[in-house]
Amino acid sequence: MAEKRKYKKRFCKYCESKIDYIDYKDTASLKFSLSERYKIMPRRLTGNCKRHQDMVTVSIKQARAAALVPYTVTRKAVVTNPFENLK
């Protein structure tokens, strides 16, 4: 028999709020899909659907190219709250 899940099923917050396009200039909404070291978090952690996760990935990459979001944070320069600069 299959084991039951031990975690709560996550739902896509973009589907719930009926968002059609994720803008790369809106760094406040992108920070929920980034880890503390500015890595893109996977779908299983964020709960996004495939369509919105692809949009989030593209918009984060565009924001990185436009220097709105840093690429990575080094281990030596660890910041206590990395998202306070994103406004």
MDAnalysis code that builds the backbone (N, CA, C; Angstrom):
import MDAnalysis as mda
import numpy as np

u = mda.Universe.empty(261, n_residues=87, atom_resindex=np.repeat(np.arange(87), 3), trajectory=True)
u.add_TopologyAttr("name", ["N", "CA", "C"] * 87)
u.add_TopologyAttr("resid", np.arange(1, 88))
u.add_TopologyAttr("resname", ["MET", "ALA", "GLU", "LYS", "ARG", "LYS", "TYR", "LYS", "LYS", "ARG", "PHE", "CYS", "LYS", "TYR", "CYS", "GLU", "SER", "LYS", "ILE", "ASP", "TYR", "ILE", "ASP", "TYR", "LYS", "ASP", "THR", "ALA", "SER", "LEU", "LYS", "PHE", "SER", "LEU", "SER", "GLU", "ARG", "TYR", "LYS", "ILE", "MET", "PRO", "ARG", "ARG", "LEU", "THR", "GLY", "ASN", "CYS", "LYS", "ARG", "HIS", "GLN", "ASP", "MET", "VAL", "THR", "VAL", "SER", "ILE", "LYS", "GLN", "ALA", "ARG", "ALA", "ALA", "ALA", "LEU", "VAL", "PRO", "TYR", "THR", "VAL", "THR", "ARG", "LYS", "ALA", "VAL", "VAL", "THR", "ASN", "PRO", "PHE", "GLU", "ASN", "LEU", "LYS"])
u.atoms.positions = np.array([
    [0.829, -1.192, 0.000],
    [0.000, 0.000, 0.000],
    [0.869, 1.250, 0.000],
    [0.330, 2.252, -0.600],
    [1.050, 3.525, -0.659],
    [0.917, 4.259, 0.674],
    [1.990, 4.909, 1.046],
    [1.953, 5.669, 2.285],
    [1.276, 7.005, 2.060],
    [0.641, 7.502, 3.106],
    [0.012, 8.811, 3.011],
    [1.055, 9.899, 3.086],
    [0.711, 11.045, 2.547],
    [1.619, 12.192, 2.618],
    [1.752, 12.662, 4.056],
    [2.929, 13.112, 4.380],
    [3.165, 13.621, 5.724],
    [3.220, 15.139, 5.735],
    [2.880, 15.742, 4.623],
    [2.923, 17.196, 4.533],
    [1.637, 17.696, 3.878],
    [1.383, 18.943, 4.055],
    [0.184, 19.564, 3.513],
    [0.371, 19.848, 2.023],
    [-0.633, 19.603, 1.232],
    [-0.580, 19.893, -0.200],
    [-0.532, 21.396, -0.391],
    [0.434, 21.849, -1.179],
    [0.574, 23.274, -1.426],
    [-0.155, 23.647, -2.696],
    [-0.662, 24.859, -2.751],
    [-1.384, 25.353, -3.905],
    [-0.663, 26.552, -4.489],
    [-0.844, 26.750, -5.769],
    [-0.188, 27.847, -6.473],
    [-0.857, 29.162, -6.074],
    [-0.066, 30.064, -5.507],
    [-0.636, 31.339, -5.068],
    [-0.961, 32.239, -6.252],
    [-0.306, 32.008, -7.387],
    [-0.591, 32.802, -8.578],
    [-1.907, 32.372, -9.220],
    [-2.221, 31.085, -9.164],
    [-3.509, 30.608, -9.685],
    [-4.658, 31.092, -8.809],
    [-4.434, 31.104, -7.501],
    [-5.479, 31.545, -6.579],
    [-5.816, 33.015, -6.769],
    [-4.801, 33.836, -7.047],
    [-5.049, 35.266, -7.252],
    [-5.240, 35.615, -8.726],
    [-5.280, 34.593, -9.599],
    [-5.578, 34.744, -11.033],
    [-4.636, 35.724, -11.727],
    [-3.338, 35.512, -11.551],
    [-2.323, 36.344, -12.192],
    [-1.937, 35.697, -13.513],
    [-1.980, 36.492, -14.597],
    [-1.654, 35.980, -15.924],
    [-0.206, 36.228, -16.298],
    [0.396, 37.280, -15.760],
    [1.758, 37.640, -16.135],
    [2.528, 38.046, -14.887],
    [3.730, 37.538, -14.747],
    [4.590, 37.886, -13.615],
    [5.665, 38.830, -14.129],
    [5.674, 40.050, -13.606],
    [6.587, 41.082, -14.089],
    [7.935, 40.972, -13.387],
    [9.007, 41.130, -14.137],
    [10.350, 41.017, -13.562],
    [10.705, 42.226, -12.709],
    [9.993, 43.349, -12.878],
    [10.288, 44.550, -12.099],
    [9.663, 44.513, -10.709],
    [8.751, 43.583, -10.476],
    [8.098, 43.459, -9.179],
    [8.901, 42.499, -8.303],
    [9.958, 43.019, -7.689],
    [10.853, 42.170, -6.908],
    [10.214, 41.709, -5.602],
    [9.192, 42.409, -5.141],
    [8.537, 41.999, -3.895],
    [7.827, 40.662, -4.063],
    [7.234, 40.423, -5.219],
    [6.573, 39.140, -5.442],
    [7.565, 38.049, -5.829],
    [8.702, 38.431, -6.385],
    [9.701, 37.436, -6.773],
    [10.468, 36.893, -5.577],
    [10.525, 37.638, -4.487],
    [11.339, 37.207, -3.349],
    [10.770, 35.966, -2.668],
    [9.504, 35.647, -2.901],
    [8.931, 34.444, -2.314],
    [9.387, 33.186, -3.037],
    [9.953, 33.340, -4.216],
    [10.452, 32.198, -4.978],
    [11.970, 32.120, -4.946],
    [12.601, 32.932, -4.115],
    [14.055, 32.916, -3.996],
    [14.447, 32.476, -2.588],
    [15.549, 31.731, -2.491],
    [16.043, 31.327, -1.183],
    [16.850, 32.478, -0.578],
    [17.395, 32.258, 0.614],
    [18.166, 33.319, 1.271],
    [19.479, 33.592, 0.566],
    [19.908, 32.673, -0.303],
    [21.112, 32.897, -1.097],
    [20.765, 33.214, -2.543],
    [19.534, 33.647, -2.781],
    [19.030, 34.093, -4.086],
    [19.009, 32.985, -5.134],
    [18.824, 31.759, -4.712],
    [18.630, 30.672, -5.657],
    [17.137, 30.512, -5.899],
    [16.764, 30.051, -7.077],
    [15.358, 29.853, -7.404],
    [14.882, 28.582, -6.702],
    [13.811, 28.713, -5.941],
    [13.292, 27.577, -5.197],
    [12.454, 26.687, -6.116],
    [12.483, 25.375, -5.914],
    [11.743, 24.458, -6.787],
    [10.242, 24.473, -6.516],
    [9.513, 23.869, -7.424],
    [8.054, 23.827, -7.325],
    [7.566, 23.092, -6.091],
    [8.277, 22.061, -5.697],
    [7.816, 21.271, -4.558],
    [7.880, 22.050, -3.253],
    [8.700, 23.098, -3.203],
    [8.782, 23.932, -1.999],
    [7.853, 25.129, -2.071],
    [7.720, 25.736, -3.245],
    [6.873, 26.920, -3.362],
    [5.413, 26.572, -3.584],
    [5.149, 25.412, -4.202],
    [3.773, 25.030, -4.476],
    [3.235, 25.600, -5.762],
    [4.076, 26.219, -6.572],
    [3.615, 26.800, -7.832],
    [3.288, 25.709, -8.840],
    [2.353, 26.014, -9.740],
    [2.081, 25.096, -10.842],
    [3.190, 25.257, -11.888],
    [3.230, 24.362, -12.854],
    [4.308, 24.381, -13.837],
    [4.299, 25.662, -14.661],
    [3.128, 26.106, -15.048],
    [3.005, 27.313, -15.873],
    [3.555, 28.540, -15.155],
    [3.152, 28.715, -13.903],
    [3.603, 29.883, -13.159],
    [5.061, 29.747, -12.711],
    [5.528, 28.532, -12.450],
    [6.928, 28.354, -12.086],
    [7.827, 28.722, -13.268],
    [7.411, 28.378, -14.488],
    [8.184, 28.763, -15.666],
    [8.224, 30.284, -15.822],
    [7.084, 30.946, -15.563],
    [7.041, 32.411, -15.634],
    [7.919, 33.045, -14.562],
    [7.905, 32.474, -13.354],
    [8.729, 32.988, -12.263],
    [10.204, 32.844, -12.615],
    [10.575, 31.704, -13.172],
    [11.968, 31.459, -13.535],
    [12.441, 32.453, -14.584],
    [11.637, 32.688, -15.600],
    [12.014, 33.637, -16.655],
    [12.110, 35.050, -16.094],
    [11.164, 35.441, -15.243],
    [11.184, 36.805, -14.711],
    [12.343, 37.015, -13.734],
    [12.720, 35.986, -12.981],
    [13.885, 36.115, -12.098],
    [15.149, 36.257, -12.923],
    [15.256, 35.506, -14.000],
    [16.437, 35.609, -14.866],
    [16.502, 36.977, -15.541],
    [15.341, 37.535, -15.917],
    [15.325, 38.883, -16.488],
    [15.709, 39.916, -15.441],
    [15.234, 39.740, -14.204],
    [15.570, 40.678, -13.129],
    [17.054, 40.602, -12.784],
    [17.641, 39.422, -12.887],
    [19.076, 39.296, -12.659],
    [19.862, 40.014, -13.746],
    [19.424, 39.877, -14.986],
    [20.115, 40.538, -16.093],
    [19.989, 42.054, -15.991],
    [18.878, 42.536, -15.435],
    [18.671, 43.967, -15.266],
    [19.260, 44.484, -13.950],
    [19.933, 43.623, -13.199],
    [20.588, 43.953, -11.932],
    [19.594, 44.387, -10.857],
    [18.380, 43.865, -10.893],
    [17.416, 44.116, -9.825],
    [17.543, 43.086, -8.708],
    [17.985, 41.888, -9.077],
    [18.184, 40.800, -8.134],
    [19.594, 40.268, -8.355],
    [20.377, 40.054, -7.295],
    [21.733, 39.531, -7.504],
    [21.704, 38.069, -7.941],
    [22.782, 37.637, -8.578],
    [22.868, 36.256, -9.029],
    [23.032, 35.306, -7.844],
    [24.049, 35.507, -7.038],
    [24.269, 34.671, -5.861],
    [24.846, 35.518, -4.740],
    [24.870, 34.944, -3.565],
    [25.502, 35.568, -2.416],
    [26.604, 34.618, -1.980],
    [27.804, 35.140, -1.777],
    [28.910, 34.292, -1.359],
    [28.748, 33.893, 0.101],
    [29.430, 32.853, 0.497],
    [29.355, 32.397, 1.885],
    [29.995, 33.374, 2.837],
    [31.007, 34.087, 2.357],
    [31.723, 35.016, 3.221],
    [30.927, 36.288, 3.493],
    [30.102, 36.694, 2.533],
    [29.315, 37.920, 2.688],
    [27.866, 37.574, 2.998],
    [27.645, 36.871, 4.102],
    [26.298, 36.480, 4.481],
    [25.600, 37.675, 5.116],
    [24.387, 37.940, 4.657],
    [23.608, 39.074, 5.133],
    [22.524, 38.515, 6.054],
    [22.187, 39.260, 7.113],
    [21.178, 38.773, 8.050],
    [19.813, 38.709, 7.387],
    [19.432, 39.740, 6.671],
    [18.150, 39.749, 5.957],
    [18.426, 40.148, 4.511],
    [18.570, 39.188, 3.599],
    [18.949, 39.533, 2.230],
    [17.850, 40.244, 1.446],
    [16.592, 40.170, 1.927],
    [15.493, 40.744, 1.175],
    [15.175, 42.187, 1.553],
    [15.926, 42.767, 2.479],
    [15.613, 44.152, 2.857],
    [16.029, 45.130, 1.759],
    [16.967, 44.735, 0.899],
    [17.347, 45.600, -0.220],
    [16.345, 45.544, -1.366],
    [15.563, 44.476, -1.454],
    [14.556, 44.345, -2.512],
    [13.295, 45.061, -2.082],
    [12.997, 46.137, -2.754],
    [11.775, 46.897, -2.405],
    [11.028, 47.296, -3.618],
])
